[in-house]
Structure formats: C-alpha cells, structure tokens
Amino acid sequence: MREKVARLLGRQGIKGKFYYLSESAISNDPSLRGQGLSLGLHQARLAIARTKGLTAVQRTSSAGPMYRTSLKAGMQQIMGPEVAVNTAARTFTPTGTIINNEVDTEMPARVLFMK
C-alpha cells in the first residue's frame, strides 16, 4: 500500500513533503456531539499545514465521522469508496464509486483525502 499511495500522491502533484493528519477524534460522548468540535480541531490542523506550505493528507474510514468532517473542511477525496453522508441521520451510504479506481488492499473501507 505504501507504494500505491506514493504513486497516487505523485499523480496529485505531491512529490515531496506533506502534512499527515493522523487519525484523531473527539470523544464519542453524546454531550460533546453537534458542537463543531471535530471540525474545529480538523480546521486547526489544516491551518498548520497551510502555514508550513504543505499539502495536508488524511487517511480515514469511509464509514466514520472523520469522513464527514474531512468533507466539511473542504478536503478532496483522492482514494477509496465514495459515500453519501446524511448528517442528520448519521449515515454513510456507499455510492458505488471508487475514487481514482484505487482501493486500500489492507482495509478496503479506508479512504484518502488531501487539501
């Protein structure tokens, strides 16, 4: 997968350093939901990438909240299964489209975003 991702990033114009956004999330405590905390954290991390002049790259699951947060933050999906997000119902429905015809062979639901 490392070589596949490197080739994909190269096709996106990322040939050197980039800012990797490791998985992170806000606690699954319902009292913390709906306040924009995840989006705020994500935007702060994207701002760090911008100040460093680097493209931000995020790997996450197509079935998790960070997928929705990445979209809300204006990131572009460049790999993996596309899903339609219903924020109100908190559902992720596969569209059948595989972005750039690339699937993570280690974890097929994993996707890659960049900004």
N, CA, C and O atoms as CSV, one atom per row, in Angstrom:
chain,resi,resn,atom,element,x,y,z
A,1,MET,N,N,0.819,-1.202,0.000
A,1,MET,CA,C,0.000,0.000,0.000
A,1,MET,C,C,0.860,1.262,0.000
A,1,MET,O,O,0.474,2.278,-0.577
A,2,ARG,N,N,2.004,1.197,0.636
A,2,ARG,CA,C,2.861,2.378,0.701
A,2,ARG,C,C,3.225,2.867,-0.703
A,2,ARG,O,O,3.172,4.065,-0.978
A,3,GLU,N,N,3.593,1.939,-1.589
A,3,GLU,CA,C,3.958,2.316,-2.959
A,3,GLU,C,C,2.744,2.830,-3.735
A,3,GLU,O,O,2.853,3.791,-4.497
A,4,LYS,N,N,1.596,2.193,-3.542
A,4,LYS,CA,C,0.373,2.621,-4.224
A,4,LYS,C,C,0.002,4.041,-3.808
A,4,LYS,O,O,-0.335,4.870,-4.653
A,5,VAL,N,N,0.063,4.319,-2.513
A,5,VAL,CA,C,-0.270,5.655,-2.015
A,5,VAL,C,C,0.738,6.681,-2.524
A,5,VAL,O,O,0.358,7.788,-2.906
A,6,ALA,N,N,2.009,6.321,-2.532
A,6,ALA,CA,C,3.037,7.249,-3.028
A,6,ALA,C,C,2.789,7.595,-4.497
A,6,ALA,O,O,2.905,8.756,-4.889
A,7,ARG,N,N,2.448,6.592,-5.310
A,7,ARG,CA,C,2.148,6.857,-6.727
A,7,ARG,C,C,0.917,7.747,-6.867
A,7,ARG,O,O,0.905,8.677,-7.673
A,8,LEU,N,N,-0.113,7.461,-6.083
A,8,LEU,CA,C,-1.336,8.255,-6.130
A,8,LEU,C,C,-1.056,9.701,-5.732
A,8,LEU,O,O,-1.529,10.624,-6.395
A,9,LEU,N,N,-0.297,9.909,-4.664
A,9,LEU,CA,C,0.048,11.265,-4.238
A,9,LEU,C,C,0.850,11.970,-5.322
A,9,LEU,O,O,0.647,13.158,-5.571
A,10,GLY,N,N,1.757,11.250,-5.965
A,10,GLY,CA,C,2.538,11.836,-7.056
A,10,GLY,C,C,1.646,12.294,-8.198
A,10,GLY,O,O,1.874,13.353,-8.783
A,11,ARG,N,N,0.632,11.499,-8.516
A,11,ARG,CA,C,-0.310,11.893,-9.576
A,11,ARG,C,C,-1.102,13.135,-9.179
A,11,ARG,O,O,-1.608,13.854,-10.041
A,12,GLN,N,N,-1.209,13.386,-7.878
A,12,GLN,CA,C,-1.920,14.569,-7.383
A,12,GLN,C,C,-0.984,15.768,-7.252
A,12,GLN,O,O,-1.403,16.843,-6.822
A,13,GLY,N,N,0.283,15.585,-7.623
A,13,GLY,CA,C,1.254,16.673,-7.552
A,13,GLY,C,C,2.031,16.721,-6.255
A,13,GLY,O,O,2.796,17.660,-6.037
A,14,ILE,N,N,1.859,15.741,-5.389
A,14,ILE,CA,C,2.568,15.702,-4.110
A,14,ILE,C,C,3.764,14.774,-4.280
A,14,ILE,O,O,3.619,13.552,-4.265
A,15,LYS,N,N,4.943,15.361,-4.441
A,15,LYS,CA,C,6.139,14.560,-4.706
A,15,LYS,C,C,7.171,14.661,-3.581
A,15,LYS,O,O,8.142,13.904,-3.557
A,16,GLY,N,N,6.968,15.568,-2.676
A,16,GLY,CA,C,7.908,15.744,-1.578
A,16,GLY,C,C,7.191,15.618,-0.250
A,16,GLY,O,O,6.405,14.697,-0.028
A,17,LYS,N,N,7.478,16.554,0.616
A,17,LYS,CA,C,6.870,16.544,1.945
A,17,LYS,C,C,5.384,16.872,1.880
A,17,LYS,O,O,4.922,17.586,0.990
A,18,PHE,N,N,4.653,16.333,2.846
A,18,PHE,CA,C,3.248,16.691,3.037
A,18,PHE,C,C,2.961,16.613,4.531
A,18,PHE,O,O,3.755,16.067,5.297
A,19,TYR,N,N,1.834,17.158,4.932
A,19,TYR,CA,C,1.460,17.195,6.342
A,19,TYR,C,C,0.413,16.111,6.575
A,19,TYR,O,O,-0.721,16.230,6.112
A,20,TYR,N,N,0.790,15.064,7.286
A,20,TYR,CA,C,-0.098,13.921,7.507
A,20,TYR,C,C,-0.973,14.154,8.730
A,20,TYR,O,O,-0.476,14.371,9.834
A,21,LEU,N,N,-2.272,14.108,8.518
A,21,LEU,CA,C,-3.226,14.248,9.616
A,21,LEU,C,C,-3.576,12.859,10.120
A,21,LEU,O,O,-4.429,12.182,9.547
A,22,SER,N,N,-2.931,12.443,11.172
A,22,SER,CA,C,-3.189,11.133,11.747
A,22,SER,C,C,-4.612,11.080,12.288
A,22,SER,O,O,-5.213,12.111,12.590
A,23,GLU,N,N,-5.138,9.877,12.405
A,23,GLU,CA,C,-6.486,9.728,12.947
A,23,GLU,C,C,-6.601,10.397,14.315
A,23,GLU,O,O,-5.751,10.215,15.186
A,24,SER,N,N,-7.636,11.149,14.476
A,24,SER,CA,C,-7.951,11.739,15.770
A,24,SER,C,C,-9.437,12.020,15.787
A,24,SER,O,O,-10.069,12.151,14.738
A,25,ALA,N,N,-9.983,12.110,16.963
A,25,ALA,CA,C,-11.417,12.341,17.072
A,25,ALA,C,C,-11.745,12.900,18.443
A,25,ALA,O,O,-10.949,12.851,19.380
A,26,ILE,N,N,-12.943,13.427,18.514
A,26,ILE,CA,C,-13.488,13.877,19.793
A,26,ILE,C,C,-14.179,12.672,20.432
A,26,ILE,O,O,-14.699,11.810,19.723
A,27,SER,N,N,-14.187,12.608,21.729
A,27,SER,CA,C,-14.831,11.507,22.437
A,27,SER,C,C,-16.246,11.255,21.906
A,27,SER,O,O,-16.940,12.186,21.497
A,28,ASN,N,N,-16.656,10.007,21.917
A,28,ASN,CA,C,-17.983,9.637,21.433
A,28,ASN,C,C,-19.069,9.949,22.459
A,28,ASN,O,O,-20.153,9.370,22.403
A,29,ASP,N,N,-18.798,10.833,23.370
A,29,ASP,CA,C,-19.751,11.265,24.385
A,29,ASP,C,C,-20.847,12.105,23.717
A,29,ASP,O,O,-20.541,13.143,23.129
A,30,PRO,N,N,-22.112,11.684,23.792
A,30,PRO,CA,C,-23.193,12.424,23.133
A,30,PRO,C,C,-23.288,13.890,23.546
A,30,PRO,O,O,-23.772,14.714,22.770
A,31,SER,N,N,-22.839,14.229,24.746
A,31,SER,CA,C,-22.917,15.621,25.182
A,31,SER,C,C,-21.918,16.508,24.434
A,31,SER,O,O,-22.032,17.733,24.465
A,32,LEU,N,N,-20.951,15.897,23.769
A,32,LEU,CA,C,-19.956,16.653,23.015
A,32,LEU,C,C,-20.290,16.725,21.526
A,32,LEU,O,O,-19.631,17.450,20.780
A,33,ARG,N,N,-21.288,15.993,21.093
A,33,ARG,CA,C,-21.653,15.951,19.678
A,33,ARG,C,C,-22.417,17.203,19.262
A,33,ARG,O,O,-23.105,17.830,20.068
A,34,GLY,N,N,-22.281,17.549,17.988
A,34,GLY,CA,C,-23.059,18.641,17.418
A,34,GLY,C,C,-22.583,20.039,17.771
A,34,GLY,O,O,-23.296,21.014,17.529
A,35,GLN,N,N,-21.390,20.152,18.338
A,35,GLN,CA,C,-20.873,21.464,18.719
A,35,GLN,C,C,-19.778,21.968,17.781
A,35,GLN,O,O,-19.235,23.055,17.978
A,36,GLY,N,N,-19.458,21.176,16.766
A,36,GLY,CA,C,-18.416,21.582,15.829
A,36,GLY,C,C,-17.008,21.373,16.345
A,36,GLY,O,O,-16.061,21.922,15.782
A,37,LEU,N,N,-16.845,20.592,17.402
A,37,LEU,CA,C,-15.521,20.382,17.984
A,37,LEU,C,C,-14.587,19.646,17.018
A,37,LEU,O,O,-13.430,20.034,16.860
A,38,SER,N,N,-15.084,18.587,16.371
A,38,SER,CA,C,-14.244,17.835,15.424
A,38,SER,C,C,-13.826,18.709,14.254
A,38,SER,O,O,-12.668,18.689,13.837
A,39,LEU,N,N,-14.770,19.474,13.728
A,39,LEU,CA,C,-14.455,20.345,12.600
A,39,LEU,C,C,-13.437,21.404,13.019
A,39,LEU,O,O,-12.505,21.695,12.269
A,40,GLY,N,N,-13.607,21.977,14.200
A,40,GLY,CA,C,-12.650,22.975,14.689
A,40,GLY,C,C,-11.253,22.405,14.834
A,40,GLY,O,O,-10.274,23.046,14.451
A,41,LEU,N,N,-11.152,21.200,15.388
A,41,LEU,CA,C,-9.849,20.536,15.537
A,41,LEU,C,C,-9.244,20.281,14.157
A,41,LEU,O,O,-8.057,20.529,13.942
A,42,HIS,N,N,-10.048,19.794,13.238
A,42,HIS,CA,C,-9.567,19.497,11.890
A,42,HIS,C,C,-9.107,20.774,11.178
A,42,HIS,O,O,-8.059,20.780,10.532
A,43,GLN,N,N,-9.875,21.836,11.295
A,43,GLN,CA,C,-9.500,23.097,10.652
A,43,GLN,C,C,-8.203,23.660,11.238
A,43,GLN,O,O,-7.391,24.235,10.513
A,44,ALA,N,N,-8.013,23.497,12.531
A,44,ALA,CA,C,-6.774,23.967,13.160
A,44,ALA,C,C,-5.577,23.191,12.616
A,44,ALA,O,O,-4.519,23.772,12.378
A,45,ARG,N,N,-5.735,21.900,12.421
A,45,ARG,CA,C,-4.652,21.082,11.874
A,45,ARG,C,C,-4.382,21.445,10.416
A,45,ARG,O,O,-3.228,21.465,9.989
A,46,LEU,N,N,-5.433,21.730,9.651
A,46,LEU,CA,C,-5.254,22.154,8.259
A,46,LEU,C,C,-4.531,23.500,8.202
A,46,LEU,O,O,-3.735,23.742,7.294
A,47,ALA,N,N,-4.806,24.368,9.164
A,47,ALA,CA,C,-4.139,25.677,9.212
A,47,ALA,C,C,-2.638,25.508,9.440
A,47,ALA,O,O,-1.842,26.265,8.885
A,48,ILE,N,N,-2.250,24.540,10.240
A,48,ILE,CA,C,-0.825,24.279,10.462
A,48,ILE,C,C,-0.165,23.869,9.142
A,48,ILE,O,O,0.924,24.338,8.810
A,49,ALA,N,N,-0.836,22.989,8.398
A,49,ALA,CA,C,-0.295,22.563,7.088
A,49,ALA,C,C,-0.126,23.770,6.173
A,49,ALA,O,O,0.895,23.911,5.499
A,50,ARG,N,N,-1.140,24.646,6.153
A,50,ARG,CA,C,-1.057,25.852,5.301
A,50,ARG,C,C,0.117,26.729,5.692
A,50,ARG,O,O,0.843,27.208,4.821
A,51,THR,N,N,0.321,26.952,6.994
A,51,THR,CA,C,1.413,27.825,7.430
A,51,THR,C,C,2.768,27.229,7.070
A,51,THR,O,O,3.743,27.961,6.892
A,52,LYS,N,N,2.833,25.914,6.962
A,52,LYS,CA,C,4.072,25.244,6.584
A,52,LYS,C,C,4.205,25.121,5.067
A,52,LYS,O,O,5.232,24.666,4.564
A,53,GLY,N,N,3.159,25.529,4.338
A,53,GLY,CA,C,3.191,25.437,2.879
A,53,GLY,C,C,3.108,24.016,2.361
A,53,GLY,O,O,3.617,23.707,1.283
A,54,LEU,N,N,2.458,23.146,3.139
A,54,LEU,CA,C,2.377,21.733,2.775
A,54,LEU,C,C,0.942,21.313,2.484
A,54,LEU,O,O,-0.006,21.854,3.052
A,55,THR,N,N,0.803,20.354,1.600
A,55,THR,CA,C,-0.499,19.738,1.365
A,55,THR,C,C,-0.821,18.841,2.544
A,55,THR,O,O,0.036,18.091,3.013
A,56,ALA,N,N,-2.056,18.916,3.024
A,56,ALA,CA,C,-2.499,18.047,4.114
A,56,ALA,C,C,-3.069,16.767,3.514
A,56,ALA,O,O,-3.804,16.802,2.528
A,57,VAL,N,N,-2.719,15.637,4.125
A,57,VAL,CA,C,-3.207,14.328,3.691
A,57,VAL,C,C,-3.830,13.641,4.898
A,57,VAL,O,O,-3.232,13.587,5.973
A,58,GLN,N,N,-5.039,13.117,4.709
A,58,GLN,CA,C,-5.790,12.468,5.799
A,58,GLN,C,C,-6.239,11.090,5.351
A,58,GLN,O,O,-6.882,10.960,4.309
A,59,ARG,N,N,-5.913,10.060,6.118
A,59,ARG,CA,C,-6.448,8.716,5.890
A,59,ARG,C,C,-7.489,8.470,6.964
A,59,ARG,O,O,-7.265,8.757,8.140
A,60,THR,N,N,-8.635,7.933,6.547
A,60,THR,CA,C,-9.699,7.639,7.497
A,60,THR,C,C,-10.605,6.575,6.906
A,60,THR,O,O,-10.327,6.057,5.824
A,61,SER,N,N,-11.665,6.249,7.588
A,61,SER,CA,C,-12.623,5.256,7.118
A,61,SER,C,C,-13.783,5.932,6.398
A,61,SER,O,O,-14.216,7.019,6.782
A,62,SER,N,N,-14.274,5.286,5.362
A,62,SER,CA,C,-15.431,5.828,4.644
A,62,SER,C,C,-16.713,5.705,5.460
A,62,SER,O,O,-17.749,6.243,5.070
A,63,ALA,N,N,-16.652,5.011,6.574
A,63,ALA,CA,C,-17.845,4.812,7.391
A,63,ALA,C,C,-17.751,5.511,8.747
A,63,ALA,O,O,-18.486,5.172,9.674
A,64,GLY,N,N,-16.855,6.479,8.862
A,64,GLY,CA,C,-16.674,7.117,10.156
A,64,GLY,C,C,-16.876,8.617,10.115
A,64,GLY,O,O,-16.896,9.222,9.043
A,65,PRO,N,N,-17.027,9.214,11.286
A,65,PRO,CA,C,-17.280,10.645,11.377
A,65,PRO,C,C,-16.192,11.515,10.746
A,65,PRO,O,O,-16.495,12.613,10.278
A,66,MET,N,N,-14.931,11.060,10.718
A,66,MET,CA,C,-13.871,11.886,10.141
A,66,MET,C,C,-14.040,12.028,8.628
A,66,MET,O,O,-13.543,12.991,8.044
A,67,TYR,N,N,-14.734,11.086,7.986
A,67,TYR,CA,C,-15.041,11.223,6.554
A,67,TYR,C,C,-15.880,12.474,6.362
A,67,TYR,O,O,-15.574,13.318,5.519
A,68,ARG,N,N,-16.941,12.587,7.149
A,68,ARG,CA,C,-17.832,13.753,7.064
A,68,ARG,C,C,-17.073,15.034,7.413
A,68,ARG,O,O,-17.232,16.052,6.738
A,69,THR,N,N,-16.263,14.989,8.443
A,69,THR,CA,C,-15.503,16.167,8.869
A,69,THR,C,C,-14.523,16.607,7.788
A,69,THR,O,O,-14.361,17.803,7.546
A,70,SER,N,N,-13.869,15.648,7.137
A,70,SER,CA,C,-12.928,15.980,6.064
A,70,SER,C,C,-13.641,16.688,4.920
A,70,SER,O,O,-13.125,17.659,4.367
A,71,LEU,N,N,-14.824,16.202,4.567
A,71,LEU,CA,C,-15.606,16.861,3.516
A,71,LEU,C,C,-15.994,18.280,3.940
A,71,LEU,O,O,-15.858,19.228,3.167
A,72,LYS,N,N,-16.476,18.411,5.170
A,72,LYS,CA,C,-16.888,19.736,5.665
A,72,LYS,C,C,-15.720,20.720,5.675
A,72,LYS,O,O,-15.913,21.921,5.486
A,73,ALA,N,N,-14.517,20.211,5.894
A,73,ALA,CA,C,-13.333,21.064,5.944
A,73,ALA,C,C,-12.805,21.384,4.549
A,73,ALA,O,O,-11.787,22.063,4.411
A,74,GLY,N,N,-13.484,20.903,3.526
A,74,GLY,CA,C,-13.090,21.229,2.158
A,74,GLY,C,C,-12.004,20.346,1.577
A,74,GLY,O,O,-11.386,20.695,0.571
A,75,MET,N,N,-11.768,19.208,2.202
A,75,MET,CA,C,-10.768,18.295,1.667
A,75,MET,C,C,-11.342,17.548,0.466
A,75,MET,O,O,-12.557,17.404,0.333
A,76,GLN,N,N,-10.463,17.082,-0.396
A,76,GLN,CA,C,-10.841,16.357,-1.603
A,76,GLN,C,C,-10.479,14.888,-1.427
A,76,GLN,O,O,-9.336,14.562,-1.109
A,77,GLN,N,N,-11.449,14.004,-1.632
A,77,GLN,CA,C,-11.163,12.577,-1.552
A,77,GLN,C,C,-10.411,12.156,-2.803
A,77,GLN,O,O,-10.824,12.471,-3.919
A,78,ILE,N,N,-9.298,11.440,-2.614
A,78,ILE,CA,C,-8.490,11.024,-3.755
A,78,ILE,C,C,-8.316,9.515,-3.844
A,78,ILE,O,O,-7.658,9.031,-4.765
A,79,MET,N,N,-8.887,8.760,-2.914
A,79,MET,CA,C,-8.775,7.307,-2.968
A,79,MET,C,C,-9.898,6.669,-2.177
A,79,MET,O,O,-10.344,7.204,-1.162
A,80,GLY,N,N,-10.347,5.529,-2.646
A,80,GLY,CA,C,-11.263,4.693,-1.884
A,80,GLY,C,C,-12.718,4.889,-2.224
A,80,GLY,O,O,-13.067,5.669,-3.110
A,81,PRO,N,N,-13.577,4.163,-1.502
A,81,PRO,CA,C,-15.004,4.204,-1.789
A,81,PRO,C,C,-15.633,5.546,-1.399
A,81,PRO,O,O,-15.415,6.066,-0.305
A,82,GLU,N,N,-16.408,6.077,-2.320
A,82,GLU,CA,C,-17.152,7.311,-2.044
A,82,GLU,C,C,-18.438,6.937,-1.310
A,82,GLU,O,O,-19.054,5.911,-1.600
A,83,VAL,N,N,-18.829,7.772,-0.369
A,83,VAL,CA,C,-20.097,7.555,0.316
A,83,VAL,C,C,-20.900,8.846,0.338
A,83,VAL,O,O,-20.347,9.946,0.332
A,84,ALA,N,N,-22.219,8.686,0.363
A,84,ALA,CA,C,-23.119,9.823,0.542
A,84,ALA,C,C,-23.378,9.938,2.039
A,84,ALA,O,O,-23.775,8.971,2.688
A,85,VAL,N,N,-23.152,11.116,2.571
A,85,VAL,CA,C,-23.282,11.341,4.012
A,85,VAL,C,C,-24.616,12.012,4.302
A,85,VAL,O,O,-24.957,13.030,3.698
A,86,ASN,N,N,-25.367,11.431,5.234
A,86,ASN,CA,C,-26.585,12.052,5.736
A,86,ASN,C,C,-26.279,12.471,7.164
A,86,ASN,O,O,-26.323,11.652,8.082
A,87,THR,N,N,-25.970,13.753,7.347
A,87,THR,CA,C,-25.544,14.241,8.655
A,87,THR,C,C,-26.630,14.082,9.708
A,87,THR,O,O,-26.344,13.681,10.836
A,88,ALA,N,N,-27.872,14.391,9.353
A,88,ALA,CA,C,-28.971,14.312,10.325
A,88,ALA,C,C,-29.156,12.888,10.843
A,88,ALA,O,O,-29.346,12.675,12.041
A,89,ALA,N,N,-29.099,11.921,9.937
A,89,ALA,CA,C,-29.298,10.524,10.323
A,89,ALA,C,C,-27.998,9.845,10.748
A,89,ALA,O,O,-28.008,8.717,11.241
A,90,ARG,N,N,-26.864,10.554,10.548
A,90,ARG,CA,C,-25.543,9.995,10.848
A,90,ARG,C,C,-25.310,8.683,10.098
A,90,ARG,O,O,-24.853,7.693,10.670
A,91,THR,N,N,-25.639,8.700,8.793
A,91,THR,CA,C,-25.445,7.504,7.977
A,91,THR,C,C,-24.461,7.789,6.847
A,91,THR,O,O,-24.303,8.925,6.402
A,92,PHE,N,N,-23.811,6.727,6.402
A,92,PHE,CA,C,-22.844,6.764,5.319
A,92,PHE,C,C,-23.251,5.681,4.335
A,92,PHE,O,O,-23.138,4.493,4.637
A,93,THR,N,N,-23.726,6.081,3.153
A,93,THR,CA,C,-24.223,5.132,2.168
A,93,THR,C,C,-23.272,5.085,0.980
A,93,THR,O,O,-23.068,6.099,0.313
A,94,PRO,N,N,-22.683,3.914,0.706
A,94,PRO,CA,C,-21.776,3.801,-0.443
A,94,PRO,C,C,-22.491,4.171,-1.743
A,94,PRO,O,O,-23.636,3.781,-1.969
A,95,THR,N,N,-21.794,4.932,-2.595
A,95,THR,CA,C,-22.366,5.324,-3.884
A,95,THR,C,C,-22.009,4.324,-4.975
A,95,THR,O,O,-22.607,4.345,-6.050
A,96,GLY,N,N,-21.049,3.458,-4.715
A,96,GLY,CA,C,-20.579,2.517,-5.722
A,96,GLY,C,C,-19.393,3.042,-6.504
A,96,GLY,O,O,-18.805,2.313,-7.303
A,97,THR,N,N,-19.035,4.293,-6.286
A,97,THR,CA,C,-17.892,4.896,-6.972
A,97,THR,C,C,-16.622,4.677,-6.153
A,97,THR,O,O,-16.616,4.864,-4.937
A,98,ILE,N,N,-15.557,4.282,-6.826
A,98,ILE,CA,C,-14.241,4.171,-6.200
A,98,ILE,C,C,-13.398,5.316,-6.761
A,98,ILE,O,O,-13.090,5.346,-7.953
A,99,ILE,N,N,-13.034,6.245,-5.900
A,99,ILE,CA,C,-12.291,7.430,-6.329
A,99,ILE,C,C,-10.915,7.027,-6.873
A,99,ILE,O,O,-10.161,6.304,-6.222
A,100,ASN,N,N,-10.608,7.514,-8.081
A,100,ASN,CA,C,-9.361,7.217,-8.793
A,100,ASN,C,C,-9.127,5.721,-8.979
A,100,ASN,O,O,-7.997,5.286,-9.197
A,101,ASN,N,N,-10.201,4.938,-8.893
A,101,ASN,CA,C,-10.115,3.476,-9.069
A,101,ASN,C,C,-9.061,2.832,-8.175
A,101,ASN,O,O,-8.444,1.832,-8.543
A,102,GLU,N,N,-8.865,3.422,-6.991
A,102,GLU,CA,C,-7.865,2.908,-6.053
A,102,GLU,C,C,-8.533,2.520,-4.745
A,102,GLU,O,O,-9.246,3.320,-4.139
A,103,VAL,N,N,-8.296,1.286,-4.313
A,103,VAL,CA,C,-8.829,0.778,-3.048
A,103,VAL,C,C,-7.656,0.366,-2.173
A,103,VAL,O,O,-6.668,-0.174,-2.670
A,104,ASP,N,N,-7.757,0.615,-0.894
A,104,ASP,CA,C,-6.749,0.190,0.066
A,104,ASP,C,C,-6.881,-1.323,0.232
A,104,ASP,O,O,-7.891,-1.800,0.750
A,105,THR,N,N,-5.878,-2.076,-0.200
A,105,THR,CA,C,-5.956,-3.535,-0.149
A,105,THR,C,C,-5.851,-4.081,1.274
A,105,THR,O,O,-6.238,-5.222,1.527
A,106,GLU,N,N,-5.335,-3.283,2.198
A,106,GLU,CA,C,-5.237,-3.712,3.594
A,106,GLU,C,C,-6.541,-3.475,4.335
A,106,GLU,O,O,-6.896,-4.240,5.232
A,107,MET,N,N,-7.265,-2.407,3.962
A,107,MET,CA,C,-8.506,-2.041,4.615
A,107,MET,C,C,-9.396,-1.366,3.559
A,107,MET,O,O,-9.313,-0.151,3.384
A,108,PRO,N,N,-10.234,-2.120,2.862
A,108,PRO,CA,C,-10.996,-1.590,1.728
A,108,PRO,C,C,-11.867,-0.368,2.031
A,108,PRO,O,O,-12.156,0.406,1.118
A,109,ALA,N,N,-12.287,-0.175,3.264
A,109,ALA,CA,C,-13.129,0.987,3.603
A,109,ALA,C,C,-12.304,2.242,3.836
A,109,ALA,O,O,-12.865,3.327,3.989
A,110,ARG,N,N,-10.987,2.113,3.864
A,110,ARG,CA,C,-10.133,3.276,4.133
A,110,ARG,C,C,-10.090,4.181,2.900
A,110,ARG,O,O,-10.074,3.714,1.760
A,111,VAL,N,N,-10.072,5.482,3.165
A,111,VAL,CA,C,-10.038,6.486,2.105
A,111,VAL,C,C,-8.890,7.457,2.370
A,111,VAL,O,O,-8.311,7.497,3.456
A,112,LEU,N,N,-8.585,8.236,1.334
A,112,LEU,CA,C,-7.517,9.212,1.442
A,112,LEU,C,C,-8.048,10.557,0.955
A,112,LEU,O,O,-8.655,10.651,-0.112
A,113,PHE,N,N,-7.811,11.591,1.750
A,113,PHE,CA,C,-8.210,12.960,1.419
A,113,PHE,C,C,-6.959,13.826,1.335
A,113,PHE,O,O,-5.924,13.498,1.916
A,114,MET,N,N,-7.063,14.934,0.605
A,114,MET,CA,C,-5.974,15.907,0.575
A,114,MET,C,C,-6.552,17.315,0.507
A,114,MET,O,O,-7.688,17.516,0.078
A,115,LYS,N,N,-5.756,18.277,0.935
A,115,LYS,CA,C,-6.119,19.696,0.800
A,115,LYS,C,C,-4.842,20.508,0.793
A,115,LYS,O,O,-4.890,21.733,0.689
